[in-house]
Amino acid sequence: MSSRGKKNKKKILTRRPRHVVGKEEKYRQERDKSDKEDEESADEEDWPLSFPVAMWDLEQCDPKKCSGRKLARHGLVKMLRLGVRFSGLVLTPVGQKCVSPADHDIVRDYGCAVVDCSWARLDDTPFGRMRTPNPRLLPFLVAANPINYGKPCQLSCVEAIAAALTITGFPEEGKFYLSKFSWGHSFLELNDELLKKYALCANAVEVIAAQEQFLVDAKQERIDRLAVSDFPPTDSESEEEKEEPVLTNTASEVEERLTDLNIT
């Protein structure tokens, strides 16, 4: 064997073993790369509001699908650390009072914030470390985000923020935040009637009353539709049914919600 062949053989024998990346590690690397590219491409905007909008991120959701993180990358949401007190209105699952137009001054003076956490991990969420004098719940609304489209009460961060702003008297600000998402306008379209009703209420008690009346009316409307469906449709009715979109998820979820509320 020539000296060149011996040299190549020695090089092959001393070559470092190939590192095989596992599926989880590969996903993490791709996710981090995607987040970095998104952060670099996102243009930070000038703060558009006269009050702060903030978020506690518990990192329990997919970062690539989190609407709150996208808003943060655009400079439209301020990230809060655990233990930091927020004096404004805070949308949180442990709130005891519903957001209402009576909260207008709180939002105007101190802003609003949202807790970004998973409903499946509420027991693991340190709500005690997210201090606020104004914890609030949102009333009944239907999600329009791609993950939970048509499902009641499963709103994304931006939907929750926009709903709170609209109800408390800042509808243009709510539209501005939703405009950052291609599906944002759908949230306002799906909840147009409800948001208008809530915005006309004086306090949380009236908001809850408007919510319960809407659910009762929705159940009665569904009963009426089922009763009509017992009869064979006319040609004109068949054509109308073809043209009208049907949100089957919304109807079924509303019925479940009504059952949970013991509305008969």
Residue, then its C-alpha position, 0 to 999 in steps of 0.5 A: m500500500s502506498s504512503r498516500g493510501k496509508k494516510n487516507k486509511k488513518k484519516i478514516l479511522t480517526r474520523r469523529p463519529r457522526h452525531v445523530v440528532g433525536k426528534e425532540e432535539k431536532y424539533r427544539q432546534e427548528r423551533d428556536k431557529s423559527d423564533k429567532e427568524d420571527e423576532e428578526s423579521a418582526d418590526e417593533e412598532d411605536w406604542p399605540l395606546s395611552f395605557p400599558v397592555a401586558m402579559w404574564d407568559l407561563e410558557q405552557c403553550d406552543p411559542k409558534k402559535c401563541s398570539g401573545r408572543k407575537l404581540a410581544r415581538h411587535g412591541l405591543v405587549k409588555m412581558l411581566r415577571l412573576g412577582v411583579r404587581f400590575s395595577g390595571l385590569v388582569l384577565t385571569p381564570v381565577g377572577q371572581k368578577c366579570v369585566s364590564p364597562a365599569d372598568h373603563d377608568i381602570v384600563r384608561d389609568y393603569g391598562c390591562a393584562v392577560v395571563d397566558c396559561s393552559w387551561a389543562r394546567l391551572d393547578d400548576t399555575p402560580f396565580g398567587r405570584m401574579r398580583t393585581p387588585n383587579p382580577r377579571l373574567l371574560p363573559f361568554l364569547v366564541a373563539a375565532n383563532p385557527i386552533n379553537y375556531g367556533k369554540p366558546c370561551q377558548l380565546s387566544c391572548v389577543e382575542a382576550i385583550a381585544a374583548a376586554l378593550t372593546i367591552t371597557g370602551f376602547p373598541e378601536e384599540g381592540k381592532f388595532y390588536l386584532s389587525k395584526f392577525s389575518w383571522g382577527h376580523s373574524f373574532l369581531e364578526l362572530n361576536d358582534e352582537l355579544l360585544k355590542k350588548y356587553a359594551l352597553c351594560a353598566n356593570a358586571v351584573e348587567v354583563i352576566a345578565a346579558q350573557e345568560q339571556f343570549l344563551v337562553d335565546a341561543k338554546q331556544e333558537r336551536i330548538d326552533r330550528l330542530a322543530v322546523s327541520d322535522f318538515p321537508p324543506t321547500d326548494s327555496e329553503s334548500e337553496e338558502e341552506k346551501e348559501e348559509p354557512v353553518l357553524t356546527n361546532t358553535a351550536s354544539e358547544v353552546e348547547e353544552r355550555l347551556t347544559d353546564l349552566n343548568i338552563t332548561 
